[in-house]
Amino acid sequence: IVFVLACVTAFTTGTSWGTMAILIPVVGPVAFHMEGGEYGLITMMCLGAVLDGAIFGDHCSPISDTTILSSTATQCKLINHVQTQMPYSILGASIALICGYLPVALGMNWTLSFVIGIAAIIGAFFILGKKVESPT
């Protein structure tokens, strides 16, 4: 939930730093309290989800300053730049959510989840990647 909330917040506001500034002071103490005042897995996952979601949303947002500057610097239309970034960002966020946040939140060992996530990234590379022919 925290990851999805951070993704939506950053995408709609266009700022990763603003998202972190809004969510960390709320999510951190709640997660810390859920663990009985100890800094453990729940707190780390929640803070990581805020950071991860904030970067995802900022990277894809058409109103983000970095997106606007990148498209301007490369003389690319803004919407074209956003459309080219979306597949990579959505793939990364989906793998993080499906192989990382959800399994660990449901009780899977984080190390196993990490290995599965790496395997998913490598699998996506081989399944979705295309061979580039070298110029002759």
MODELLER restraints for C-alpha pairs under 7 A, 6 or more apart:
rsr = mdl.restraints
at = mdl.atoms
rsr.add(forms.Gaussian(group=physical.xy_distance, feature=features.Distance(at['CA:2:A'], at['CA:46:A']), mean=6.42, stdev=0.5))
rsr.add(forms.Gaussian(group=physical.xy_distance, feature=features.Distance(at['CA:2:A'], at['CA:49:A']), mean=6.04, stdev=0.5))
rsr.add(forms.Gaussian(group=physical.xy_distance, feature=features.Distance(at['CA:2:A'], at['CA:50:A']), mean=6.37, stdev=0.5))
rsr.add(forms.Gaussian(group=physical.xy_distance, feature=features.Distance(at['CA:3:A'], at['CA:49:A']), mean=4.48, stdev=0.5))
rsr.add(forms.Gaussian(group=physical.xy_distance, feature=features.Distance(at['CA:3:A'], at['CA:50:A']), mean=5.77, stdev=0.5))
rsr.add(forms.Gaussian(group=physical.xy_distance, feature=features.Distance(at['CA:3:A'], at['CA:53:A']), mean=5.15, stdev=0.5))
rsr.add(forms.Gaussian(group=physical.xy_distance, feature=features.Distance(at['CA:4:A'], at['CA:53:A']), mean=6.66, stdev=0.5))
rsr.add(forms.Gaussian(group=physical.xy_distance, feature=features.Distance(at['CA:6:A'], at['CA:19:A']), mean=6.58, stdev=0.5))
rsr.add(forms.Gaussian(group=physical.xy_distance, feature=features.Distance(at['CA:6:A'], at['CA:50:A']), mean=5.36, stdev=0.5))
rsr.add(forms.Gaussian(group=physical.xy_distance, feature=features.Distance(at['CA:6:A'], at['CA:53:A']), mean=4.60, stdev=0.5))
rsr.add(forms.Gaussian(group=physical.xy_distance, feature=features.Distance(at['CA:6:A'], at['CA:54:A']), mean=5.28, stdev=0.5))
rsr.add(forms.Gaussian(group=physical.xy_distance, feature=features.Distance(at['CA:7:A'], at['CA:53:A']), mean=4.19, stdev=0.5))
rsr.add(forms.Gaussian(group=physical.xy_distance, feature=features.Distance(at['CA:7:A'], at['CA:54:A']), mean=5.60, stdev=0.5))
rsr.add(forms.Gaussian(group=physical.xy_distance, feature=features.Distance(at['CA:7:A'], at['CA:56:A']), mean=6.05, stdev=0.5))
rsr.add(forms.Gaussian(group=physical.xy_distance, feature=features.Distance(at['CA:7:A'], at['CA:57:A']), mean=4.66, stdev=0.5))
rsr.add(forms.Gaussian(group=physical.xy_distance, feature=features.Distance(at['CA:8:A'], at['CA:57:A']), mean=6.43, stdev=0.5))
rsr.add(forms.Gaussian(group=physical.xy_distance, feature=features.Distance(at['CA:9:A'], at['CA:19:A']), mean=6.23, stdev=0.5))
rsr.add(forms.Gaussian(group=physical.xy_distance, feature=features.Distance(at['CA:10:A'], at['CA:16:A']), mean=5.51, stdev=0.5))
rsr.add(forms.Gaussian(group=physical.xy_distance, feature=features.Distance(at['CA:10:A'], at['CA:19:A']), mean=5.53, stdev=0.5))
rsr.add(forms.Gaussian(group=physical.xy_distance, feature=features.Distance(at['CA:10:A'], at['CA:54:A']), mean=5.14, stdev=0.5))
rsr.add(forms.Gaussian(group=physical.xy_distance, feature=features.Distance(at['CA:10:A'], at['CA:57:A']), mean=4.41, stdev=0.5))
rsr.add(forms.Gaussian(group=physical.xy_distance, feature=features.Distance(at['CA:10:A'], at['CA:58:A']), mean=5.27, stdev=0.5))
rsr.add(forms.Gaussian(group=physical.xy_distance, feature=features.Distance(at['CA:11:A'], at['CA:57:A']), mean=3.97, stdev=0.5))
rsr.add(forms.Gaussian(group=physical.xy_distance, feature=features.Distance(at['CA:11:A'], at['CA:58:A']), mean=5.56, stdev=0.5))
rsr.add(forms.Gaussian(group=physical.xy_distance, feature=features.Distance(at['CA:11:A'], at['CA:60:A']), mean=6.54, stdev=0.5))
rsr.add(forms.Gaussian(group=physical.xy_distance, feature=features.Distance(at['CA:11:A'], at['CA:61:A']), mean=4.74, stdev=0.5))
rsr.add(forms.Gaussian(group=physical.xy_distance, feature=features.Distance(at['CA:12:A'], at['CA:61:A']), mean=6.95, stdev=0.5))
rsr.add(forms.Gaussian(group=physical.xy_distance, feature=features.Distance(at['CA:14:A'], at['CA:58:A']), mean=5.23, stdev=0.5))
rsr.add(forms.Gaussian(group=physical.xy_distance, feature=features.Distance(at['CA:14:A'], at['CA:61:A']), mean=5.40, stdev=0.5))
rsr.add(forms.Gaussian(group=physical.xy_distance, feature=features.Distance(at['CA:14:A'], at['CA:63:A']), mean=5.08, stdev=0.5))
rsr.add(forms.Gaussian(group=physical.xy_distance, feature=features.Distance(at['CA:14:A'], at['CA:64:A']), mean=4.01, stdev=0.5))
rsr.add(forms.Gaussian(group=physical.xy_distance, feature=features.Distance(at['CA:15:A'], at['CA:58:A']), mean=5.34, stdev=0.5))
rsr.add(forms.Gaussian(group=physical.xy_distance, feature=features.Distance(at['CA:15:A'], at['CA:64:A']), mean=5.95, stdev=0.5))
rsr.add(forms.Gaussian(group=physical.xy_distance, feature=features.Distance(at['CA:16:A'], at['CA:54:A']), mean=4.56, stdev=0.5))
rsr.add(forms.Gaussian(group=physical.xy_distance, feature=features.Distance(at['CA:16:A'], at['CA:55:A']), mean=5.52, stdev=0.5))
rsr.add(forms.Gaussian(group=physical.xy_distance, feature=features.Distance(at['CA:16:A'], at['CA:58:A']), mean=5.20, stdev=0.5))
rsr.add(forms.Gaussian(group=physical.xy_distance, feature=features.Distance(at['CA:19:A'], at['CA:54:A']), mean=5.84, stdev=0.5))
rsr.add(forms.Gaussian(group=physical.xy_distance, feature=features.Distance(at['CA:20:A'], at['CA:50:A']), mean=6.43, stdev=0.5))
rsr.add(forms.Gaussian(group=physical.xy_distance, feature=features.Distance(at['CA:20:A'], at['CA:51:A']), mean=6.50, stdev=0.5))
rsr.add(forms.Gaussian(group=physical.xy_distance, feature=features.Distance(at['CA:20:A'], at['CA:54:A']), mean=6.56, stdev=0.5))
rsr.add(forms.Gaussian(group=physical.xy_distance, feature=features.Distance(at['CA:23:A'], at['CA:50:A']), mean=6.76, stdev=0.5))
rsr.add(forms.Gaussian(group=physical.xy_distance, feature=features.Distance(at['CA:24:A'], at['CA:47:A']), mean=6.64, stdev=0.5))
rsr.add(forms.Gaussian(group=physical.xy_distance, feature=features.Distance(at['CA:24:A'], at['CA:50:A']), mean=6.88, stdev=0.5))
rsr.add(forms.Gaussian(group=physical.xy_distance, feature=features.Distance(at['CA:27:A'], at['CA:46:A']), mean=6.74, stdev=0.5))
rsr.add(forms.Gaussian(group=physical.xy_distance, feature=features.Distance(at['CA:28:A'], at['CA:43:A']), mean=6.41, stdev=0.5))
rsr.add(forms.Gaussian(group=physical.xy_distance, feature=features.Distance(at['CA:28:A'], at['CA:47:A']), mean=6.29, stdev=0.5))
rsr.add(forms.Gaussian(group=physical.xy_distance, feature=features.Distance(at['CA:31:A'], at['CA:42:A']), mean=6.07, stdev=0.5))
rsr.add(forms.Gaussian(group=physical.xy_distance, feature=features.Distance(at['CA:31:A'], at['CA:43:A']), mean=4.84, stdev=0.5))
rsr.add(forms.Gaussian(group=physical.xy_distance, feature=features.Distance(at['CA:31:A'], at['CA:46:A']), mean=6.76, stdev=0.5))
rsr.add(forms.Gaussian(group=physical.xy_distance, feature=features.Distance(at['CA:32:A'], at['CA:38:A']), mean=6.10, stdev=0.5))
rsr.add(forms.Gaussian(group=physical.xy_distance, feature=features.Distance(at['CA:32:A'], at['CA:39:A']), mean=6.08, stdev=0.5))
rsr.add(forms.Gaussian(group=physical.xy_distance, feature=features.Distance(at['CA:32:A'], at['CA:43:A']), mean=5.50, stdev=0.5))
rsr.add(forms.Gaussian(group=physical.xy_distance, feature=features.Distance(at['CA:56:A'], at['CA:89:A']), mean=6.29, stdev=0.5))
rsr.add(forms.Gaussian(group=physical.xy_distance, feature=features.Distance(at['CA:56:A'], at['CA:93:A']), mean=6.99, stdev=0.5))
rsr.add(forms.Gaussian(group=physical.xy_distance, feature=features.Distance(at['CA:58:A'], at['CA:64:A']), mean=5.87, stdev=0.5))
rsr.add(forms.Gaussian(group=physical.xy_distance, feature=features.Distance(at['CA:59:A'], at['CA:67:A']), mean=6.64, stdev=0.5))
rsr.add(forms.Gaussian(group=physical.xy_distance, feature=features.Distance(at['CA:60:A'], at['CA:82:A']), mean=6.00, stdev=0.5))
rsr.add(forms.Gaussian(group=physical.xy_distance, feature=features.Distance(at['CA:60:A'], at['CA:85:A']), mean=6.43, stdev=0.5))
rsr.add(forms.Gaussian(group=physical.xy_distance, feature=features.Distance(at['CA:60:A'], at['CA:86:A']), mean=5.97, stdev=0.5))
rsr.add(forms.Gaussian(group=physical.xy_distance, feature=features.Distance(at['CA:62:A'], at['CA:68:A']), mean=6.98, stdev=0.5))
rsr.add(forms.Gaussian(group=physical.xy_distance, feature=features.Distance(at['CA:62:A'], at['CA:78:A']), mean=6.97, stdev=0.5))
rsr.add(forms.Gaussian(group=physical.xy_distance, feature=features.Distance(at['CA:62:A'], at['CA:79:A']), mean=7.00, stdev=0.5))
rsr.add(forms.Gaussian(group=physical.xy_distance, feature=features.Distance(at['CA:62:A'], at['CA:82:A']), mean=6.25, stdev=0.5))
rsr.add(forms.Gaussian(group=physical.xy_distance, feature=features.Distance(at['CA:68:A'], at['CA:78:A']), mean=6.42, stdev=0.5))
rsr.add(forms.Gaussian(group=physical.xy_distance, feature=features.Distance(at['CA:71:A'], at['CA:77:A']), mean=6.19, stdev=0.5))
rsr.add(forms.Gaussian(group=physical.xy_distance, feature=features.Distance(at['CA:71:A'], at['CA:78:A']), mean=5.43, stdev=0.5))
rsr.add(forms.Gaussian(group=physical.xy_distance, feature=features.Distance(at['CA:71:A'], at['CA:81:A']), mean=5.96, stdev=0.5))
rsr.add(forms.Gaussian(group=physical.xy_distance, feature=features.Distance(at['CA:95:A'], at['CA:117:A']), mean=6.34, stdev=0.5))
rsr.add(forms.Gaussian(group=physical.xy_distance, feature=features.Distance(at['CA:95:A'], at['CA:120:A']), mean=6.90, stdev=0.5))
rsr.add(forms.Gaussian(group=physical.xy_distance, feature=features.Distance(at['CA:99:A'], at['CA:113:A']), mean=5.89, stdev=0.5))
rsr.add(forms.Gaussian(group=physical.xy_distance, feature=features.Distance(at['CA:99:A'], at['CA:116:A']), mean=6.29, stdev=0.5))
rsr.add(forms.Gaussian(group=physical.xy_distance, feature=features.Distance(at['CA:99:A'], at['CA:117:A']), mean=5.14, stdev=0.5))
rsr.add(forms.Gaussian(group=physical.xy_distance, feature=features.Distance(at['CA:100:A'], at['CA:113:A']), mean=5.55, stdev=0.5))
rsr.add(forms.Gaussian(group=physical.xy_distance, feature=features.Distance(at['CA:100:A'], at['CA:114:A']), mean=6.60, stdev=0.5))
rsr.add(forms.Gaussian(group=physical.xy_distance, feature=features.Distance(at['CA:100:A'], at['CA:117:A']), mean=6.58, stdev=0.5))
rsr.add(forms.Gaussian(group=physical.xy_distance, feature=features.Distance(at['CA:103:A'], at['CA:113:A']), mean=6.78, stdev=0.5))
rsr.add(forms.Gaussian(group=physical.xy_distance, feature=features.Distance(at['CA:104:A'], at['CA:110:A']), mean=5.72, stdev=0.5))
rsr.add(forms.Gaussian(group=physical.xy_distance, feature=features.Distance(at['CA:104:A'], at['CA:113:A']), mean=6.81, stdev=0.5))
